[in-house]
Amino acid sequence: MKNQEHHESLPPKTCSIDRLVTVPEDVNKVIEGKKKATRRNGRYADVGEIMVLKDKKYVVDRVYSQSLGELTDEDARQEGYKTVEEYKQSILSFHPGMPWLPHMKVWVHEFSRVDE
């Protein structure tokens, strides 16, 4: 199901876009242009939806499913990390006891700044 982009076939959202990026460090990475994607265990946004962080607007450009085993260092850089291992350690620090399973699917939300 890698890179599933047909938003008409996406399942219903499991959460709202205002919960997509909430960790202060991640909010700062988005504003600094270092974070351009967020992976979640559910779907938090539709393509075209607007996220507001510190009065700055970001539009969701792509939403698709990806397994953790498919993650590349480029994916990690989109998340604001240098490598998959660095990203993995960060995620596991937020979710103690959670296993990192290569077959586990996550929802990727890619976004970009809306110029006003």
Backbone hydrogen bonds in HBPLUS format (Angstrom, degrees):
<---DONOR---> <-ACCEPTOR-->    atom                        ^
c    i                          cat <-CA-CA->   ^        H-A-AA   ^      H-
h    n   atom  resd res      DA  || num        DHA   H-A  angle D-A-AA Bond
n    s   type  num  typ     dist DA aas  dist angle  dist       angle   num
A0007-HIS N   A0005-GLU O   2.92 MM   2  5.65 114.9  2.35 116.3  98.7     1
A0009-SER N   A0006-HIS O   2.81 MM   3  5.66 159.9  1.85 128.1 134.3     2
A0010-LEU N   A0007-HIS O   3.30 MM   3  5.03 166.6  2.32  99.6 103.2     3
A0014-THR N   A0043-ARG O   2.73 MM  29  5.41 153.8  1.79 146.0 155.0     4
A0019-ARG N   A0016-SER O   2.98 MM   3  5.79 167.3  2.00 125.6 129.5     5
A0020-LEU N   A0017-ILE O   2.97 MM   3  5.09 167.0  1.99 113.8 116.9     6
A0026-ASP N   A0023-VAL O   2.82 MM   3  5.25 119.5  2.19 112.6 128.6     7
A0027-VAL N   A0023-VAL O   2.90 MM   4  6.21 157.0  1.95 156.7 164.2     8
A0028-ASN N   A0024-PRO O   3.00 MM   4  6.25 161.7  2.03 150.6 154.6     9
A0029-LYS N   A0025-GLU O   3.03 MM   4  6.31 149.2  2.13 139.0 147.8    10
A0030-VAL N   A0026-ASP O   2.93 MM   4  6.25 154.7  2.00 152.4 158.3    11
A0031-ILE N   A0027-VAL O   3.04 MM   4  6.34 167.6  2.05 154.3 156.9    12
A0032-GLU N   A0028-ASN O   2.88 MM   4  6.04 150.4  1.97 148.1 156.4    13
A0034-LYS N   A0029-LYS O   2.78 MM   5  4.95 141.5  1.92 160.4 157.5    14
A0035-LYS N   A0029-LYS O   3.19 MM   6  5.19 135.9  2.40 112.8 108.4    15
A0033-GLY N   A0030-VAL O   2.95 MM   3  5.09 154.9  2.02 105.9 113.9    16
A0036-LYS N   A0078-GLN O   2.64 MM  42  5.08 158.0  1.69 150.4 158.5    17
A0111-PHE N   A0036-LYS O   2.98 MM  75  5.53 165.2  2.00 141.7 145.2    18
A0038-THR N   A0109-HIS O   2.94 MM  71  5.27 146.8  2.05 137.3 147.8    19
A0109-HIS N   A0038-THR O   2.87 MM  71  5.27 150.4  1.96 144.9 154.8    20
A0040-ARG N   A0107-TRP O   2.91 MM  67  5.22 156.9  1.96 143.5 149.9    21
A0107-TRP N   A0040-ARG O   2.66 MM  67  5.22 172.7  1.66 167.7 168.1    22
A0049-GLU N   A0046-ASP O   3.07 MM   3  5.52 162.7  2.11 132.9 135.3    23
A0048-GLY N   A0060-VAL O   2.78 MM  12  5.19 172.3  1.79 147.3 149.9    24
A0060-VAL N   A0049-GLU O   2.95 MM  11  5.54 157.2  2.00 158.8 166.3    25
A0051-MET N   A0058-TYR O   2.73 MM   7  5.10 166.6  1.74 156.9 161.7    26
A0058-TYR N   A0051-MET O   2.80 MM   7  5.10 148.6  1.90 153.0 161.6    27
A0053-LEU N   A0056-LYS O   2.85 MM   3  5.24 158.7  1.90 154.4 158.0    28
A0056-LYS N   A0053-LEU O   2.91 MM   3  5.24 155.5  1.97 114.0 122.2    29
A0114-VAL N   A0057-LYS O   2.82 MM  57  5.40 170.3  1.83 141.2 139.0    30
A0059-VAL N   A0112-SER O   2.81 MM  53  5.53 148.8  1.91 165.1 164.6    31
A0112-SER N   A0059-VAL O   2.99 MM  53  5.53 148.9  2.09 146.2 155.0    32
A0061-ASP N   A0110-GLU O   2.73 MM  49  5.57 146.6  1.84 137.7 148.9    33
A0062-ARG N   A0110-GLU O   3.38 MM  48  5.11 161.9  2.41 127.9 130.1    34
A0110-GLU N   A0062-ARG O   2.92 MM  48  5.11 165.1  1.94 147.2 152.0    35
A0064-TYR N   A0108-VAL O   3.08 MM  44  5.30 151.4  2.17 138.9 147.7    36
A0108-VAL N   A0064-TYR O   2.69 MM  44  5.30 174.5  1.69 173.6 171.5    37
A0066-GLN N   A0106-VAL O   2.95 MM  40  5.52 153.0  2.03 155.6 162.3    38
A0106-VAL N   A0066-GLN O   2.79 MM  40  5.52 159.7  1.83 157.4 162.6    39
A0070-GLU N   A0067-SER O   2.95 MM   3  5.37 153.5  2.02 111.2 119.5    40
A0068-LEU N   A0104-MET O   2.88 MM  36  5.79 149.0  1.98 157.4 166.0    41
A0071-LEU N   A0068-LEU O   3.22 MM   3  5.49 161.2  2.26 108.0 113.7    42
A0069-GLY N   A0102-PRO O   2.77 MM  33  3.87 149.4  1.87 130.2 121.0    43
A0075-ASP N   A0072-THR O   3.06 MM   3  5.10 116.8  2.48  95.9 110.8    44
A0076-ALA N   A0072-THR O   3.03 MM   4  6.43 155.9  2.09 148.8 155.6    45
A0077-ARG N   A0073-ASP O   2.89 MM   4  6.19 148.4  1.99 145.0 153.4    46
A0078-GLN N   A0074-GLU O   3.04 MM   4  6.40 147.4  2.15 145.4 153.8    47
A0078-GLN N   A0075-ASP O   3.10 MM   3  5.10 119.4  2.49  94.2 109.1    48
A0079-GLU N   A0075-ASP O   3.22 MM   4  6.57 135.7  2.43 138.7 150.5    49
A0079-GLU N   A0076-ALA O   2.99 MM   3  5.01 128.7  2.26  95.3 109.6    50
A0081-TYR N   A0076-ALA O   2.91 MM   5  5.18 165.3  1.93 139.3 137.5    51
A0080-GLY N   A0077-ARG O   2.95 MM   3  4.88 154.1  2.02 100.0 108.4    52
A0087-TYR N   A0083-THR O   3.06 MM   4  6.35 161.1  2.09 148.8 154.0    53
A0088-LYS N   A0084-VAL O   2.75 MM   4  5.95 165.4  1.77 157.1 161.5    54
A0089-GLN N   A0085-GLU O   2.97 MM   4  6.16 164.1  2.00 150.8 153.9    55
A0090-SER N   A0086-GLU O   3.13 MM   4  6.33 152.2  2.21 142.7 150.1    56
A0091-ILE N   A0087-TYR O   2.96 MM   4  6.28 163.8  1.99 158.4 162.2    57
A0092-LEU N   A0088-LYS O   2.92 MM   4  6.15 167.7  1.94 157.2 160.6    58
A0093-SER N   A0089-GLN O   3.01 MM   4  6.11 137.3  2.20 136.4 147.2    59
A0093-SER N   A0090-SER O   3.18 MM   3  5.14 126.6  2.48  92.6 106.5    60
A0094-PHE N   A0090-SER O   3.29 MM   4  6.64 136.2  2.49 141.5 151.9    61
A0094-PHE N   A0091-ILE O   3.07 MM   3  5.31 134.4  2.29 102.4 114.4    62
A0095-HIS N   A0091-ILE O   3.13 MM   4  6.40 134.9  2.34 142.3 155.2    63
A0098-MET N   A0095-HIS O   3.02 MM   3  5.61 160.9  2.06 139.7 142.3    64
A0104-MET N   A0101-LEU O   2.89 MM   3  5.32 156.5  1.95 117.8 125.7    65
